[in-house]
């Protein structure tokens, strides 16, 4: 995940669908220097952890990437 997007999500009052290893999480804080985020799984708020930003994904953007990938494969198969 992009550092600016992660900071935007952390500061927003709106809950975004962000996932870590497929698990819905809440971003508490973003560390610019280390490019990490302090998170916890929504189902286990007491289980806080520090993870690399690159390991976080918005569910909507992951879905968009999957759709693009399928469309690309379909166009390759059709030719």
N, CA, C and O of each residue as an XYZ file, in Angstrom:
316
protein
N       0.846     -1.172      0.000
C       0.000      0.000      0.000
C       0.893      1.237      0.000
O       1.942      1.254      0.643
N       0.482      2.240     -0.703
C       1.180      3.514     -0.766
C       1.141      4.192      0.603
O       0.109      4.181      1.275
N       2.257      4.779      1.012
C       2.344      5.404      2.338
C       1.333      6.530      2.516
O       0.750      6.675      3.591
N       1.120      7.329      1.468
C       0.159      8.428      1.572
C      -1.266      7.913      1.730
O      -2.055      8.484      2.483
N      -1.596      6.843      1.027
C      -2.934      6.263      1.151
C      -3.121      5.678      2.553
O      -4.190      5.826      3.144
N      -2.100      5.022      3.083
C      -2.190      4.452      4.422
C      -2.417      5.551      5.468
O      -3.222      5.385      6.385
N      -1.706      6.670      5.324
C      -1.876      7.789      6.254
C      -3.274      8.384      6.133
O      -3.891      8.754      7.132
N      -3.762      8.470      4.908
C      -5.110      8.987      4.661
C      -6.157      8.098      5.346
O      -7.081      8.600      5.985
N      -6.007      6.801      5.212
C      -6.940      5.852      5.824
C      -6.866      5.941      7.344
O      -7.897      5.950      8.016
N      -5.646      6.008      7.893
C      -5.475      6.084      9.346
C      -6.115      7.340      9.931
O      -6.647      7.305     11.040
N      -6.067      8.449      9.195
C      -6.610      9.721      9.678
C      -8.111      9.869      9.441
O      -8.749     10.734     10.040
N      -8.668      9.045      8.586
C     -10.068      9.180      8.195
C     -11.019      8.594      9.250
O     -10.724      7.571      9.868
N     -12.156      9.256      9.439
C     -13.164      8.693     10.342
C     -13.963      7.557      9.684
O     -14.717      6.848     10.350
N     -13.785      7.401      8.381
C     -14.501      6.366      7.635
C     -13.677      5.073      7.647
O     -12.484      5.090      7.345
N     -14.315      3.966      7.996
C     -13.635      2.678      8.042
C     -13.493      2.121      6.631
O     -14.489      1.863      5.956
N     -12.255      1.939      6.192
C     -11.984      1.372      4.874
C     -11.743     -0.132      5.013
O     -11.352     -0.608      6.079
N     -11.977     -0.865      3.944
C     -11.759     -2.311      3.947
C     -10.309     -2.587      3.572
O      -9.984     -2.783      2.401
N      -9.440     -2.600      4.585
C      -8.013     -2.854      4.394
C      -7.715     -4.224      4.980
O      -8.269     -4.607      6.010
N      -6.833     -4.958      4.309
C      -6.521     -6.322      4.751
C      -5.028     -6.557      4.840
O      -4.225     -5.989      4.100
N      -4.693     -7.427      5.788
C      -3.326     -7.905      5.977
C      -3.399     -9.429      5.911
O      -4.038    -10.061      6.753
N      -2.755    -10.009      4.927
C      -2.842    -11.468      4.693
C      -4.295    -11.938      4.602
O      -4.643    -13.013      5.090
N      -5.131    -11.118      3.972
C      -6.528    -11.476      3.776
C      -7.435    -11.199      4.957
O      -8.645    -11.404      4.865
N      -6.874    -10.736      6.070
C      -7.646    -10.477      7.289
C      -7.974     -8.985      7.373
O      -7.078     -8.152      7.235
N      -9.248     -8.632      7.597
C      -9.611     -7.216      7.747
C      -8.915     -6.609      8.971
O      -8.932     -7.185     10.059
N      -8.306     -5.440      8.774
C      -7.548     -4.806      9.853
C      -7.903     -3.328      9.991
O      -8.563     -2.741      9.133
N      -7.443     -2.748     11.101
C      -7.567     -1.321     11.367
C      -6.155     -0.751     11.434
O      -5.299     -1.312     12.119
N      -5.899      0.344     10.741
C      -4.589      1.002     10.783
C      -4.617      2.044     11.890
O      -5.390      3.000     11.838
N      -3.759      1.848     12.902
C      -3.674      2.799     14.012
C      -2.708      3.938     13.727
O      -2.989      5.096     14.034
N      -1.565      3.599     13.136
C      -0.514      4.597     12.941
C       0.376      4.177     11.772
O       0.588      2.988     11.533
N       0.888      5.165     11.055
C       1.818      4.907      9.952
C       3.165      5.520     10.314
O       3.239      6.692     10.682
N       4.229      4.726     10.209
C       5.587      5.168     10.489
C       6.276      5.465      9.158
O       6.651      4.548      8.427
N       6.440      6.758      8.849
C       7.046      7.186      7.585
C       8.470      6.649      7.424
O       8.828      6.130      6.367
N       9.261      6.775      8.458
C      10.681      6.425      8.379
C      10.900      4.946      8.064
O      11.778      4.600      7.274
N      10.107      4.083      8.680
C      10.273      2.637      8.486
C       9.322      2.044      7.449
O       9.406      0.860      7.122
N       8.410      2.887      6.930
C       7.387      2.432      5.979
C       6.625      1.221      6.523
O       6.451      0.205      5.851
N       6.179      1.382      7.775
C       5.396      0.344      8.439
C       4.113      0.954      8.980
O       3.955      2.174      9.019
N       3.201      0.085      9.396
C       1.952      0.530     10.003
C       1.684     -0.287     11.258
O       1.957     -1.486     11.304
N       1.151      0.370     12.260
C       0.701     -0.308     13.478
C      -0.758     -0.662     13.223
O      -1.583      0.221     12.991
N      -1.077     -1.954     13.267
C      -2.423     -2.421     12.919
C      -2.931     -3.405     13.963
O      -2.189     -3.856     14.836
N      -4.217     -3.725     13.847
C      -4.770     -4.864     14.574
C      -5.922     -5.443     13.765
O      -6.625     -4.715     13.064
N      -6.116     -6.774     13.865
C      -7.258     -7.398     13.182
C      -8.561     -6.886     13.809
O      -8.641     -6.735     15.028
N      -9.565     -6.623     12.992
C     -10.835     -6.130     13.514
C     -11.453     -7.100     14.510
O     -12.129     -6.684     15.450
N     -11.223     -8.381     14.307
C     -11.806     -9.385     15.195
C     -11.009     -9.576     16.494
O     -11.486    -10.219     17.428
N      -9.787     -9.010     16.547
C      -8.934     -9.164     17.731
C      -8.168     -7.870     18.008
O      -6.961     -7.807     17.778
N      -8.866     -6.827     18.505
C      -8.231     -5.519     18.717
C      -7.025     -5.556     19.656
O      -6.161     -4.683     19.577
N      -6.952     -6.541     20.532
C      -5.826     -6.616     21.469
C      -4.555     -7.161     20.815
O      -3.486     -7.126     21.424
N      -4.658     -7.663     19.589
C      -3.525     -8.266     18.887
C      -2.865     -7.248     17.946
O      -2.939     -7.379     16.724
N      -2.223     -6.237     18.533
C      -1.567     -5.201     17.741
C      -0.246     -5.718     17.175
O       0.432     -6.542     17.788
N       0.103     -5.213     15.990
C       1.381     -5.586     15.376
C       1.859     -4.494     14.435
O       1.071     -3.681     13.953
N       3.155     -4.488     14.184
C       3.783     -3.561     13.240
C       4.093     -4.356     11.976
O       4.761     -5.388     12.041
N       3.610     -3.880     10.821
C       3.798     -4.620      9.572
C       4.259     -3.673      8.464
O       3.996     -2.472      8.528
N       4.951     -4.210      7.440
C       5.354     -3.367      6.307
C       4.120     -2.871      5.531
O       3.158     -3.617      5.346
N       4.156     -1.636      5.090
C       3.033     -1.091      4.318
C       2.754     -1.905      3.064
O       1.603     -2.036      2.649
N       3.804     -2.453      2.459
C       3.616     -3.222      1.217
C       2.770     -4.478      1.440
O       2.276     -5.072      0.481
N       2.602     -4.883      2.700
C       1.811     -6.086      2.986
C       0.329     -5.773      3.183
O      -0.467     -6.688      3.394
N      -0.052     -4.502      3.118
C      -1.453     -4.101      3.289
C      -2.104     -3.859      1.933
O      -1.466     -3.378      0.996
N      -3.379     -4.200      1.848
C      -4.118     -3.985      0.600
C      -5.545     -3.577      0.906
O      -6.185     -4.117      1.808
N      -6.030     -2.618      0.141
C      -7.446     -2.272      0.218
C      -8.201     -3.329     -0.562
O      -7.804     -3.687     -1.670
N      -9.286     -3.831      0.005
C     -10.047     -4.892     -0.661
C     -10.530     -4.428     -2.027
O     -10.518     -5.207     -2.979
N     -10.948     -3.188     -2.138
C     -11.447     -2.688     -3.417
C     -10.341     -2.641     -4.466
O     -10.587     -2.948     -5.633
N      -9.116     -2.260     -4.065
C      -8.031     -2.198     -5.046
C      -7.561     -3.600     -5.412
O      -7.165     -3.842     -6.552
N      -7.601     -4.520     -4.460
C      -7.236     -5.904     -4.765
C      -8.230     -6.490     -5.758
O      -7.845     -7.210     -6.679
N      -9.497     -6.183     -5.572
C     -10.530     -6.662     -6.483
C     -10.314     -6.074     -7.867
O     -10.454     -6.777     -8.867
N      -9.976     -4.800     -7.938
C      -9.738     -4.156     -9.232
C      -8.558     -4.807     -9.943
O      -8.603     -5.009    -11.156
N      -7.503     -5.139     -9.200
C      -6.345     -5.786     -9.817
C      -6.720     -7.162    -10.346
O      -6.266     -7.558    -11.420
N      -7.550     -7.897     -9.598
C      -7.976     -9.221    -10.046
C      -8.811     -9.113    -11.318
O      -8.647     -9.918    -12.235
N      -9.697     -8.134    -11.382
C     -10.536     -7.937    -12.561
C      -9.657     -7.605    -13.765
O      -9.863     -8.150    -14.850
N      -8.680     -6.715    -13.584
C      -7.763     -6.364    -14.671
C      -6.987     -7.587    -15.143
O      -6.794     -7.778    -16.344
N      -6.543     -8.409    -14.206
C      -5.776     -9.604    -14.558
C      -6.626    -10.579    -15.369
O      -6.153    -11.140    -16.357
N      -7.871    -10.781    -14.959
C      -8.769    -11.687    -15.676
C      -9.053    -11.140    -17.069
O      -9.066    -11.895    -18.041
N      -9.280     -9.826    -17.173
C      -9.542     -9.215    -18.473
C      -8.340     -9.366    -19.394
O      -8.491     -9.623    -20.589
N      -7.154     -9.204    -18.834
C      -5.926     -9.357    -19.634
C      -5.794    -10.802    -20.135
O      -5.479    -11.036    -21.302
N      -6.036    -11.756    -19.245
C      -5.949    -13.172    -19.666
C      -6.986    -13.495    -20.726
O      -6.706    -14.237    -21.668
N      -8.199    -12.933    -20.574
C      -9.264    -13.203    -21.547
C      -8.890    -12.653    -22.915
O      -9.142    -13.293    -23.936
N      -8.283    -11.458    -22.938
C      -7.902    -10.877    -24.229
C      -6.763    -11.661    -24.863
O      -6.707    -11.784    -26.087
N      -5.855    -12.194    -24.051
C      -4.767    -13.004    -24.587
C      -5.285    -14.331    -25.126
O      -4.826    -14.810    -26.163
N      -6.249    -14.926    -24.412
C      -6.829    -16.202    -24.852
C      -7.643    -16.033    -26.118
O      -7.742    -16.957    -26.925
N      -8.229    -14.856    -26.300
C      -9.083    -14.617    -27.454
C      -8.333    -14.368    -28.741
O      -8.929    -14.405    -29.818
N      -7.044    -14.115    -28.656
C      -6.263    -13.793    -29.870
C      -5.573    -14.977    -30.440
O      -4.884    -14.862    -31.453
